[in-house]
Amino acid sequence: MATLTRTILFTDLANYTDRVSRSDREQLHRLLKAHEGLVRPLVESRGGTVVKNIGDSFLCVFPSATDALRATLDILDASARVDSFALRVAVATGDVEEIDGDVFGDAVNLAARILHKAPAGEGWFSAGTRVCMNDAEIPWESVGRFALKGITGEQKCYRVVPPDRCWLPPPVVQAARRGALVRIEGSSTALPSMPPDPVVLLEGLLPGSRELRQTLARLPVLDPSAIYLNAYRIATVDRQGWSQGGHGLVVSTVQALDAAVKAETADAGLATGDVSGIDFSETMSITRIKRRTPGQEVVLCGIALPAVPFSEVVAGYTYDLIADGSWVAHSDSALLRVEVSPRGVMLRALSPGVAVGGKLLGSGEPVPLSEWSRIATAAGEVTFVPLSGGYRGLLAGQATNRIGLTAGQKIELGRSPEPPGLAFPTRPGGKNIRWCVGERASQARANGFTLDRVLAGRRQLALTLGERGVEAQPLHTECPTYLVRDGRLGRVTGRTVVKPGDYLVSGTALAMVRNT
């Protein structure tokens, strides 16, 4: 039977299960009729057909990917005006079979799986739809790569951006909250004053225009990933040209952008004037924080990367960075993935906003790490420190756990330290490990081998704040602890002074002593 290329659209009522438990049959009937009454005319007005309803969902088909996404925007806009329910929408494009008025095929399955990932009030779509649509008509942005049940490989997903919505990229949010967001509206001949570590947001400038190039030329030298352009509809050639320069995009209308920035600054307790509407002749006001009396603390701040092959067991492995700044063996919503093999270290972006050395990466784009590098992510900045010997390097970022150091008190670190202490992260499962061939690897796999468990002890080391400063004392006789200072790795064999900024490495655990 011949197949046809079609675009599938699913709509779904958010919180339907909860509503079922709280509604009688008549209320549920009215809810489903209201859902259909909202969706059907909007779908048909864009050339689509409502094929059937499946529980609280409607399956629709379109001959055009662009029209399906325009209908998505219509549906989201209409449902936002109705207090009684919220909808989510998912769209996918591919070959389907039409049989007795129904549709079947991979595109149907993919759209259904994307629907389960999309939050309420959002419309997500597949990479196939992205390729087929006219993106000069559709405001859209990437939401990352996801593992979808029953679908081979990780799938790139995107979302449409309604005119009243703005999802600010994490670096823009962080800058707004600390009073370092510089909004430049239109073109000007004067230079702006910049706070330390600014994020610049350019508004009212057409992508690819001479005015935009002139404005960029007038800015001081900044990390390219700290420069964002606000645009709503942007053609492929302009989007690619802007992104290839290492810059970021904020896809929204001006009104939605204003509302989003005001919401972030209000949450941070900043005045609107701290971040919005500056003129090139004005000076940005900066929120200053009064410092406390310096102290010291030990923090867990990233992950160490043992070299492979390891002990005829591990041929390679991966770890994923997630939104809270921690590293896990595997996540369906990771920001990035690092892969270690005998050839070296490879980083792969899995979500928007990842930049290495100031260059923004596309979703899924791999970058080898061999030199000291700064990596910008939604979880904050991560620094890659290359090492030799038993480790390929360190990925040091935001503190995920910490404990203060008090004079004379002993602090233990390990997988299960005595109190007071700091426990190393445990990452169960071997899904991230590429195993060696042989009996030794097979036995280790069957016994639940993980790098975290094998390379670090339950009570690994102790830290004490004394007259000489912070001193480290190994507690485990078999699992070594290393100190990294100025990029050099050395084993801690006895009582050793640890200076602020030194890294302590135990297995995959990475700790640092720092001033507070």
N, C-alpha and C positions, 0 to 999 in steps of 0.2 A: 504494500500500500504506500502511495506517495505521501511524503511529508511536506509541510509548509512551514516557512519561517514566520513565527508569530511572537508577540510580546505578551507574557502572562502577567496579570496583576491580581494580587490577593489583598483583600481588606479583612481586618480582624478587629473585634471589639476588645478593648483592653479591660482587664479585670472581670471578664465574663464569668469565670468560675465562681468568684465571690458574689457576683450578682445573682447567679442561679441559686445559691444557698440562702439568699435574702429576699427572693421574689416569688410570687405565686405565678401560676401558668399564664394568667391574663397579662400580668406585668411583663413577663418574658416575651410573650407574643407581640406586645406593643413595642418592646425594645427592638426586636428583630425586624419588625415592619418599619420602624423609624430608620434603622440601619439601611435597609433596602431602599427606602424612600429617599435617603440622602445620596446613596451611591449610584443607583441605576441611572437617573437622569444625567448625572455628571459624566459617567462612563459613556453613555450613548451620545452625548453632545460632542465628545472627542473622537467619535467613530469606533468606539469599542462595543463589546457585547458582554452582558452578564450571562455566563454559562450556567452557573448553579450556585446554590449556597451549601456550605458544608458546616453544619453546626452554626457557630456565630461568624463564620467567614464567608466571603463571596469570592468566587473564582471568575475572573473576567479575561477576555482576550482582545488584543488589538493588532491590526495590521502594521502599525507604526510604533516604534519605540518612543519617539518624541511625543506623540499624542498620548501614549500611556503615562509618561511622566508629567505631561501637562494636566492630565486627569488626576494624577496623584496630588499635585499642588492644589487643584480645585477641591479635592476631597479633604485634604488637611485643613484648608482654609474654612470650608463649610463646617467641618466637625468641631473646629476650635470655637465656633460661634454657638455651639449647642452645649448646654451645661450637663445634659443627661448622660453623655457618653463621650469617650475618646477613642479614636481609631489609630491603628498602625497599618502601614501599607508596605507591600514588597512587590518588586517587579523583576522579571528575568526574561531574557530573549533567547530563542533557539528554535530548533526544528521540533514540531509537534505533529501528531496525527489527530485529525478530526473525525470522530466516529459517532454517528447518531446524535450530533449536537453537543458532544462532550469532547474534551481535549486531553491528550496523553503525551508524555514525553519528559525528557530530562529537564526542560525549562520549567515545567509545572512543578517537578520535585524541588528544583533549586529555589524557585520563588517561595514555595512552602517553607523551606528550611530558613531562608533569609527572614521570612515573616517572624519566626520564633526568636530571632536575634534582635529585630528592630524594636526600640522602645516605643511606648505609647506616644502618639503625636508626631511620629517621624515616618518618613517614606524612604526606604532603602532599595537599592537596585544593584544588579549584577554587573560584572565586567562586560558581558556580552551586550547588555543594554547600553552601557557606556560607549561601546564601539559603534553601535548602530544609531545612536541618537544624534540630533543636531545640538551640540552643546552650547552654541551661541543663543539658543532659545531657552535653555534649562540652566538655572543656577544650581550648582552642585559642588560637593566636596567629598573627599575620601574619608572613610571611617576606619580603614585598616583591612587586615586579612584575618579570616576566621576559619576554624575547623567546623564544618557543618555535618551533622549526623547523616550518614548515608551518601555523602558527596566526597569523591576522591580529591585529596589535596586541600590545601588552604585556599580559600576563595577571597578575592578582592571584593569589597563591598563599598558602595557609595550612597550618599543620601541627597535628596533634593533639599533646597533651602527656601522655605516659604518667606514671603516679604516681611513677616513680623518676627522672624527668628534669626538669631545670631549665635553661633557656637564659637566663642573666642578660643583660639589656640592657647594651650597652657602657658607658653612663654609670655603672651600678651596679658593673660590673667595675672601671672606672678608679678609682672612689671606694674600693672595697674594697682595691685594691692600694696606695693612698696613705694608708690609714688614716682616710678621711673618710666612711665609710658608717655612718650612724646607724640602727640597727634598733630600732624602737619596737614593743613587743609589748603588744597590748591597750590599754585606756584607763587614764589616770592623771590626777591633779589637779595634779601638779607639772610644771614646765617642764624639758626636758632642756638640758644644756650642749652646744653645737654647735662642732665644729671649723670652721676657715675653709672656705668653699665646700663645705658638706656635701651629700650625697645622702641623703635620708630614705626609709627603707623601712618602711611600716606593715604590721604583721602581726596576725592574729587579730581583725580588724575586718571586719564584714560590709559589702559594698558597699551604699551608700544608707542605711546605718543612722545613727541619732542619735549613737551613740558615735563613729562615724567623723567626722561633722561636728564634734563637740565636740573631738576630738583635733586636727583641722586648725585649728580656731579657736585652740587653745592654742599652736600652733607660732609661732616668730618669722616675720617676713615673709621668704619664700624664693621664688626662681624656681619657678613651678609645675612646670616640667619636671624639677625636682630632687626631686620628691615621687613616690614609687612606692607602689602598693598590691599586696600579695601576696594572690592569690586563686586558687582552682583551677577551680571552675565558677562562671560569672558570667553572669547573664541580660543580654540585649541592652540593655534600658533602663538597667540599672546600669552596664554597660560604656560606653555612650554618654555617660551623665551624668558619669562619672568622667573620660573622655578629653576631653570638651568643656571641662573646667576646665583643660586643658593638662597634666594629670598622666599618669604612665606606669603600666603594669601589669607585674607579674612573675607569670606564670601557672605555678604549680607547687604541689605539696604542701609543707607545712612541712618535712618530712624531706628532700625533694629540694633545697629552698632552702638548708637548713643545710649539706648536703654540697657544694653548688656554691660557697657563700661561703667555706667552709673551704678548698676547693681553691684558690680565687683568692688568699686570704690566705697560704696556705702557699707558693704560687709566688712571692709578693712578699716572703716572709720576715717576715711580721707575725704577732704572736700573735693567737689567736682572740679574746681579750678586746678587741683594738683595734676590732673591728667588730660583735660579736654580743652579744645579750642584755643591752643596757644598760638600766638603770632610770632613770626620770626624775630621780631624786635623785643619780645618779652622773655623774661627769665622764668624757667620752670621752678616751681616751689618743690622742695624735697622734704619728706618727713624724716626727721632724725630721731634715732633711738638712743636713749641714755644708757651707757654701758655700766654693767655691774662690776664689782671688784673681781679681778681675774681669779679663776680657779682652774682645776683640771678635771677631766673626765675621760673615760674610755668609751669608744663607740664602735659598733659594728657598722661598716660603711661600704660594703660591696662584696666582691667575690674574687678569690684567687684561682688561677687557672693552671693546674698541674699539667706538665708536659706528657705527651703520649707518644708511642704506646706505653702502657703502664702495666708492668708485672705480668705480661702475657694474658691480661684480662681485658683491658680497655684499649680499643683501637682509636677511639674518638668519642666526643661527647658534645652536648649543647646545654646551654642554660638560657632562660628567658627572663627579661626584665619586665616587671609589671608596674602598674600605676603608682603603687605606694612606695616604690623605690627598692623593693626587695627582689631577689633573684630566686626563681623556682625552676624545677626540672622541666616543666612544660606548662604552658597556659594557652588557652584558646583566644585570649584577649591580651597578648603580650605586646609591649611597645617595641621591643627588638629582641633578636636572638643572637647569641654568640656561639660560634662553633669552633672547637679545638680539634685539630688533626695533626698528624706528623708534619704536614706542610706548613702549619702555622695557625693563626687566629683569624677567623672571618666573622665580621659583623653583618647582620642582615636586618634592615628596617622592616617592621611589621605594622607600623602605624604612622600616620602623618606627624611631622614635626621633629623627626630625628635628623640631626645634622652632625657630620664628622668634619672637624677642622673648618667649620663655618659653611660647609656645603650641605644643603638639604638633600636628603636621600628620598628617592621614590619608594613606594611600598614594595617590599621584596627585593630591593636593590642591595647586592652584597658589596662589602668594602673590606679589604684585608687590613689588619692592624699589625704593624710591625714597629712603629715608632711611637713615641709619646704623643698622645692625641687627646683633644677635648671633644666630648660627645654630648650634644644637647639633646635632651629628651623631655617628655612631658613630666617625668619624675624628677627633673632637675639635671644638673650637669654631671656627667660621668667622665672620669679621667682614666685613660689607658696608660699603664706604666709597663713597658716591656722589660722582661727579665730573661736571664739565661740559666742554664742548669736544669734543676728539677721543675721549674715553672716557666710557662710561656709569658706570663704577665699578670697584672692586677687590673681590675675594673673597680675603681674607687668612686663612690658617689655620696648621696645623702645618707645621713645616719638613720639606720632603721631600728636601732636599739642603743641604749646608753646607760651608764651608771657613773655617778660622781665618785671622785677619789677623796678620801679623808685621811689626813696624816695618821700614820700608824696602823691603819685598817688594811686588811688583806682582802683583795677582790679576786675571785677565781673565775676563769674562763674555761669553757669546755662544753661538751654535749649535754652534760648533766652536772654542773658545778655545785659545790657546797655554797650555801648562802653566807654572806651576800655575794652574788656572782652575776655573770652575764652568759646566757646560754647561746651556743652556736645554733644557727638555723639547721633544721633537718628537712631534707627534701626527699620524701619517700618515692619509691618507684624507680625502675631502670629504663623508662621510656626514652630518656635523653642520652642513653649510652649506646655507642656502636661497639659491639663486642668483638674481641679477637676470636680466631678460630682455634678450637682445641678443647681438651677436657677441662683444663683449669678454668677457662672462661665459662664453660657450660656449668660447672659446679658453683662458681661464684654467682652466676645469674640465678641459679636455682635457690641459693641461700639468701637472696635479697641484697646482694652487694650494692652499695652506693659509695661514691667517692667521699661523701660527707662522713659516713659512719666509719669507713676503714682508715681514713687518714688523720682523724682527730680522736682523742680520748674523751672519756666522760669528764675527767678532771685533767685539763690539758696544761694550764699554767696559772700562776698567781701573780698579781700586780700589787705592789705596796708603795705608798707615797712616803718617802723618808727624807732625810737630810740631803741626800745626793739627788733627789728628784724621784721620779717613778722608776721602780726597779721591777724587772720581770724575772720570774724563777720557774723553770720547767717543772712540771709535776708528773708528766708521763715519760716513761723510760723508753718506749718504742716509737711513739708518734712524735716526730720532731716539730719544734716551733722555730720559725725563722723571723728575723728582723730585716726590714727593708729600709735603708737610709740612702738618700741621694741616688736611687735607682740601683743600688747594689744589695744582693741577697746574702745573708749570713745566718748560720744556724745559732740559736741561743742554747749554749751548753751549760751555763751557770748563771748566777745572778748578774743581770745586765741592765744598765741604765737605758731607759727608753725616753727619748726626747720628744717634745711636741712635734707632730708632723711625721714621726716614724710610723711605719706600718708593721703590724704583727700578723704573721701568716701561720695558720694551723690547718692543714688540709685545704679545703676550699674556703674556710672562714677567713675574713679580713677584718682586722681591728686597727684602731688608731688611738693614740693618746693625743689629746689636744687641750688647749686652753679654752676656758669658757668666758 
